[in-house]
Amino acid sequence: MRVTVISGTIQEFDGRRFYSCGMYYQSKGLRLHRAVYEYHNGPIPAGFSVHHVDSDRANNQPDNLELLETKNHQSLHANRTDHTNWINAMHAGAAEWHGSEEGRAWHREHYEQTCRAALAERAERVCAHCGKSFVGNKWKGKYCSNNCKSAARRESGVDVVERVCVVCGKVFMRNKYYKQKTCSRSCGGKLAKGCCD
C-alpha cells in the first residue's frame, strides 16, 4: 500500500489523513513514516528509528523508509547541514518571537503565574565568605552583602591578570579592574614625575 499525497500539507495512508506538523506528517500523535513502516514491516524494535533514505520527510513511501539504530540515526542527522540550518532558523525564529510584543506579554504572564511568588520566598542562609547568618532569597544568593561578594571574588583571583609595568617593563599581577600601570610605588612615582611614558 502506497501513501497518497493530497496536498503539500496533507497525505493519506490506510484511510487516515496525516497533516504536516513541524518536521513530520502526523495524525493525533501518530507519525506517518512510522505507520507506513510498521504496516509493511511489523513493529519497530526498541532502540531503532525509521529513517527517510532521501532525507525528504515529505516522501513517506515504503521504499524510502529504512530502520536505523536510534543513536546512528541521531548522529546522521546531527552531522547534516540541512539539519543545522533548520536548527539555526528555529533559534532565529524563537529569538524574534521572544522579542515581539506577544512574546514579552507571554513572559510577563508566565512570570506572574509561576515565578513571582517563588522568587520572593525568603530563607535563612549562611554567607559563603564570612559565615554570618542572614535572611535572603530562598533560591539564590551566597553572600550576606555586596562587600562579602566582592571580597570573595578578589580572594578567588578570578579577575587577576598579567600586566607589564610601563616604566621598567617588569611583569606584575593585578586585578583587571584596577587602573594601575606600574609594578611598584617607585615606578609609580617616576611615572607621576613625567620621567617616562
C-alpha positions as CSV (number, residue, x, y, z in Angstrom):
1,M,0.0,0.0,0.0
2,R,1.3,3.4,-1.0
3,V,0.9,6.9,0.5
4,T,-1.5,9.2,-1.3
5,V,-0.3,12.8,-1.5
6,I,-3.3,15.1,-1.2
7,S,-1.5,18.4,-1.0
8,G,1.7,19.9,0.2
9,T,0.5,19.6,3.8
10,I,-1.8,16.6,3.7
11,Q,-1.0,12.9,3.0
12,E,-3.3,9.9,3.3
13,F,-2.4,6.3,4.2
14,D,-4.6,3.3,5.0
15,G,-7.8,5.5,5.1
16,R,-6.3,8.0,7.5
17,R,-5.2,11.6,6.9
18,F,-1.9,12.9,8.1
19,Y,-1.1,16.6,8.3
20,S,2.3,18.4,8.1
21,C,3.2,19.3,11.7
22,G,6.7,20.5,12.4
23,M,9.1,18.2,10.6
24,Y,6.8,15.3,10.1
25,Y,3.3,14.3,8.9
26,Q,1.2,13.3,11.9
27,S,-2.3,12.3,12.9
28,K,-3.2,12.5,16.6
29,G,0.3,11.8,17.7
30,L,1.0,9.0,15.1
31,R,3.7,9.9,12.6
32,L,3.1,8.8,9.1
33,H,6.5,7.4,8.3
34,R,6.3,5.1,11.4
35,A,2.8,4.0,10.4
36,V,3.9,3.1,6.9
37,Y,7.0,1.3,8.1
38,E,5.0,-0.8,10.6
39,Y,2.3,-1.6,8.1
40,H,4.8,-3.1,5.7
41,N,7.4,-4.5,8.2
42,G,5.8,-5.0,11.6
43,P,6.6,-3.3,14.9
44,I,9.7,-1.1,15.3
45,P,12.1,-2.6,17.8
46,A,13.2,-0.7,20.8
47,G,16.3,1.3,20.2
48,F,15.6,1.8,16.5
49,S,14.2,4.7,14.4
50,V,12.6,5.0,10.9
51,H,14.8,7.0,8.6
52,H,13.9,8.7,5.3
53,V,16.5,7.4,2.9
54,D,16.5,10.5,0.6
55,S,16.2,12.8,3.7
56,D,12.9,14.2,2.4
57,R,10.5,13.9,5.3
58,A,7.6,14.5,2.9
59,N,8.5,11.3,1.0
60,N,6.8,8.7,3.1
61,Q,6.6,5.9,0.5
62,P,7.6,2.4,1.8
63,D,10.7,2.2,-0.4
64,N,12.1,5.5,1.1
65,L,12.0,4.2,4.7
66,E,14.6,2.1,6.5
67,L,15.3,1.1,10.0
68,L,18.4,2.5,11.8
69,E,19.7,2.3,15.3
70,T,18.5,5.4,17.1
71,K,22.0,6.5,18.1
72,N,23.2,6.2,14.5
73,H,20.0,7.9,13.2
74,Q,20.6,10.9,15.5
75,S,24.3,11.1,14.7
76,L,23.4,11.0,10.9
77,H,21.0,14.0,11.3
78,A,23.3,15.9,13.6
79,N,26.0,16.0,11.0
80,R,23.8,17.1,8.2
81,T,24.0,20.8,7.0
82,D,20.2,20.9,6.3
83,H,19.6,19.9,9.9
84,T,22.0,22.5,11.2
85,N,20.3,25.2,9.0
86,W,16.9,24.1,10.3
87,I,18.1,24.4,13.9
88,N,19.7,27.9,13.2
89,A,16.4,29.0,11.6
90,M,14.5,27.7,14.6
91,H,16.7,29.7,17.0
92,A,16.4,32.8,15.0
93,G,12.6,32.5,14.8
94,A,12.4,31.8,18.6
95,A,14.5,34.9,19.3
96,E,12.3,37.0,17.1
97,W,9.1,35.7,18.8
98,H,10.5,36.2,22.3
99,G,11.4,39.8,21.4
100,S,8.0,40.5,20.0
101,E,5.1,42.2,21.9
102,E,3.3,38.8,22.0
103,G,6.4,37.1,23.4
104,R,7.1,39.7,26.0
105,A,3.4,39.6,27.1
106,W,3.6,35.8,27.4
107,H,6.8,36.1,29.6
108,R,5.1,38.7,31.8
109,E,2.1,36.5,32.3
110,H,4.3,33.4,32.9
111,Y,6.4,35.3,35.4
112,E,3.3,36.4,37.4
113,Q,1.7,32.9,37.3
114,T,4.8,30.8,38.1
115,C,7.8,32.8,39.2
116,R,7.0,35.9,41.2
117,A,5.9,34.2,44.4
118,A,8.7,31.6,44.3
119,L,11.4,34.3,43.7
120,A,10.0,36.3,46.6
121,E,10.4,33.5,49.1
122,R,12.9,34.2,51.9
123,A,15.0,31.9,54.0
124,E,17.8,32.0,56.5
125,R,21.2,31.4,54.8
126,V,24.9,31.4,55.8
127,C,27.3,33.7,54.0
128,A,29.8,31.8,51.9
129,H,32.5,34.4,52.7
130,C,32.2,35.5,56.3
131,G,30.0,32.7,57.7
132,K,27.4,35.1,59.1
133,S,23.7,34.1,59.1
134,F,21.4,36.3,57.0
135,V,17.9,36.2,55.6
136,G,17.9,36.2,51.8
137,N,16.3,34.8,48.7
138,K,15.5,31.2,49.2
139,W,16.8,30.1,45.8
140,K,19.9,32.2,45.2
141,G,22.5,34.4,46.9
142,K,25.5,33.1,48.6
143,Y,26.7,36.3,50.3
144,C,25.3,38.5,53.1
145,S,26.3,41.7,51.3
146,N,28.0,43.1,48.2
147,N,31.1,43.7,50.3
148,C,31.4,39.9,51.0
149,K,30.6,39.1,47.4
150,S,33.4,41.4,46.2
151,A,35.9,40.2,48.8
152,A,35.2,36.5,47.8
153,R,35.7,37.4,44.2
154,R,39.0,39.2,44.9
155,E,40.2,36.2,47.0
156,S,39.4,33.8,44.3
157,G,41.8,35.5,41.9
158,V,39.4,35.1,39.0
159,D,39.9,38.7,37.9
160,V,43.7,38.8,38.3
161,V,45.6,39.4,35.0
162,E,49.2,39.8,34.0
163,R,50.4,43.3,33.1
164,V,53.7,44.9,32.1
165,C,55.0,47.9,34.0
166,V,55.0,51.0,31.7
167,V,58.2,52.3,33.5
168,C,60.5,49.3,34.0
169,G,58.9,46.6,31.8
170,K,58.6,44.2,34.7
171,V,55.6,41.8,34.5
172,F,53.3,42.0,37.5
173,M,49.8,40.7,38.5
174,R,46.8,43.0,39.3
175,N,43.1,42.8,39.3
176,K,41.8,43.6,35.8
177,Y,39.5,46.3,37.2
178,Y,42.4,48.3,38.8
179,K,43.9,51.1,36.6
180,Q,47.4,50.6,38.0
181,K,50.0,50.8,35.2
182,T,53.2,50.3,37.3
183,C,54.6,47.4,39.3
184,S,55.6,49.5,42.4
185,R,55.4,52.9,44.1
186,S,58.8,53.7,42.9
187,C,57.8,53.2,39.3
188,G,54.5,55.0,40.0
189,G,56.5,58.0,41.4
190,K,58.7,58.1,38.2
191,L,55.6,58.0,36.0
192,A,53.9,60.8,38.1
193,K,57.1,63.0,37.7
194,G,56.9,62.5,33.9
195,C,60.2,60.7,33.7
196,C,58.8,58.2,31.4
197,D,55.6,57.4,29.5
